[in-house]
Amino acid sequence: MNEYRHRMGIFQEILRLHAEEELEGAARFWMKQTRPPEELYDITEDPHEINNLADDPAYREELERMRGALDQWMDERLAIWEIFRRSSSGNDSGLMGSNRIHKPRFL
């Protein structure tokens, strides 16, 4: 974290409240150390991206549609990368070994 930010009085208060587990709402979300594997937000209703809808059954179809779009995007880029790698290395082994790119796996 930014050292300057830690010296500010308001941030000291946020750190104190966080340590005592008294933060609520956006402040609590902002202080999280990790993020969930998938996030989905309605940025019209939730422009600050606080309410993660990824686990909401009402948004399952939208989440699956977006997963498919990501898979397609990744497949397109992987194919381009493989062509580039083969042409630049003279090796026709594809994306094997330490240079292999992995697509994300969803839960």
Protein Blocks (a to p, Z undefined) as FASTA:
>chain_A
ZZklmmpmklmmmmmmmmnopaghjllmmmpmbdcfbdcddfklmmnomaccklgmklmm
mmmmmmmmmmmmmmmmmmmmmmmmmmmnopanbjghjllccddddZZ
